[in-house]
Amino acid sequence: MAIKTLLPGRSPSSATARPVSGRDRAERKLAFRMTAPSLVIMALVAAVPIGYAIWLSLNQYSVRTAGLSRFVGLENYINALASHEWWAAFGQTFLFAGISVSLELILGTAMALLLNLAFKGRAVLRTVVLLPYAIITVVSAITWQTMFQPNMGLVTNVLSTLGLPGGDVVWLGEHGYAMAVIVMADVWKTTPFAALIILAGLQVISAETYEAAELDGASKWQTFVNITLPLLRPAIVLAAIFRTMDALRVFDLPFVLTRGANGTESMSMLAYTQLRENRLVGEGSALSILTFLTVMVVSVIYVRFAGGNIRDVAKEEQ
Amino acid sequence: MDLNRPALPLQNRAARNRKALAATAIATALLLSACGGGAAPQGAEQAAAADPASGANASGAVNICGVKDASGIYKGTAEAFTKANGKVTAKYTEIGATTDEARTQIVQRLEGKSTECDLFVTDVIWTSEFASQGWLLDQTKLVEANKDRLIPSTVETTKYQDKYWGSPFFTNAGLIYYQKDKVAKPESWQQLYAEAAKAPGNGYVYQGKQYEGLTVNFLEMLYSAGGEVLNEQGDVTVDSKETRDVLNFMSDGLKNGSADRAVLTYNEDPARLAYESGDFGYQRNWPHVYRLLNATPLASSFGVAPLPAWEGGKASGVLGGWNLAISAHSTNQAGAVAFIDFATTPDWQKHVAMDYSQAPVNEAAYSDPAVLQKMPFATELLASVKGAKPRPISPVYPQISQAIYKNVYAVLSGTASTEEAVQKMAEEITTAKASF
């Protein structure tokens, strides 16, 4: 309401003299003008590159003759969707995302509950747990690679010294094991991120709710299941969306650890190989767009079904 | 304009007749601008040529671009050249930390017709790709003029469609490092594998991760067994008895303990570190490992041998190394020619070995007493270099290499049978070669 009175060249009297629809139109115009700069920036940094990638994906660019290209319509998409490689990468990426995000949410919730307790040195601990997240993924991937190095790696050494299974396994050279290392590296690195979001959710739950539960004689477990978890759901869903979007685009971990061997090639790696190594710009762009669409569809599904709370909260605030 | 039309034969012929390099460059530029924005197909056949005589009158600055200068050889050569030449000043610009990164950076500059770099230091496997795009100056005349001082196998790595697109700078070939106290000097692959299986500490380590290095390790054996990937005409000939033999041999070696299964995760450095632990008998690696091994407790017990032969055959290998390619958009092509002339002189090639531990492209350097003192394995290295062959020559080499290493890896890790892998490899290489 306050905005209207600030409109230039418009006294309150003239405003009442005009029909309502005119006022609405002017207001819309103003809104448009005020959002225009952000729209332009969004268009430049998001829409233009995506549009260009879509255009590239509809063409084939010669790797034999410089500058030669031809329009092929959806051929690159049809070929990609008909290829074994795409569906293998698709399945492997979802397997990775499913396992790692589930673990991150469970461990992240536990970590958040711990950090929410009042104890000495909590502030320090909160900073420390974030360390893995601050390390560059490629660097942490190399660290994990070294730890699982056969014969001389830390993990393999400890396992074989203790006589536990896995000590004599070439972790990064076997199906299943290789995926396990990649999942571990991702969980180690990004659980603190999930924990941080969930911790923020924990802190907005009012203490009164807990006091009421205590008065009613609820046990710790009852309180957790019936109060904490439901109230935490928006935060968990938010963490799940962020983490899933990231996990579905995974590239650096398999690239460093296995180069996509042993059932760990991700959708992004496939696109990278076609675009960068093979310079198949059209084919690679089609794979990028397919990856993009996959991530988008998954996010929409999340917000639709799991994210009911988010929308309810938004409505209440309106 | 019609992009499929062969580019302007008349103007092109006129350009070819012109002798002066500058005129050729201008004509090329005009040709390009006539096609509007430079979207014209300017393939290998229409490229301008470097004039070997132009180096003598060169002046100005030359910028050489390439990968991070780990051994100091690029900057060192540029400095020595500047000092020796007097008129031309050369400088080296690092444009990528790794080989892959450097390739990306070079491709970006070439695609954008950047004039920043006059010379590129190119991996031997990039030649056909870059030449087919018309990004490089034709160095045929220059190479012909320098041919008697260059080892023939290294010159072959710069060849594409009967022309030379670079000059070899230094080369590289695989060597076998072995523990003299535990195992015998390798004479054949069969003997090496048999010896390696005899005792747990005799094992063989090589580069078996799913990447370019596995292609190299596989081709070294395939070439020595008499097999090939493409024949002279460029037809796919990988579906052969030799390919099957080598694949079976390699996978048997993993099963019977000749090679540790850990090689499936090794590239160059992990292989070296594993060998340095003292738990192995043989290691396949590049010449730079010699210096590093000398700094370990194994210094007195290891020996160096050229890659062995396949039983009853001739030893062979795969050439690595780096070439000097002149950018088609260089503004100082004469200066670039002068630099190449300097870098390939027998005298400087000795420094390549003595000061930077790299393999010279000049044969005489290997028997020079001063070189032998710094590089005692020079004789073995020369044998490896002279017997080595280039990797498949094709503008779609990256795809061919992927077809090789992915399918070899599938056999080694046990997810595909030899028969399946050979057929898939041949199929994928055929598809790659048909790339538009």
Interface residues (C-beta under 8 A of the other chain):
Chain A: Q60 Y61 S62 V63 R64 T65 A66 G67 L68 S69 R70 Q145 Q149 P150 N151 M152 V170 W171 L172 G173 E174 H175 T258 R259 G260 A261 N262 T273 R276 E277 N278 R279 L280
Chain B: L3 N4 G38 A39 A40 P41 Q42 G43 D100 T104 V107 E129 S132 Q133 G134 W135 K209 Q210 Y211 D260 R261 A262 L264 T265 P270 L273 A274 S277 D279 P395 V396 P398 Q399 Q402 Y409 S413 T415 S435 F436
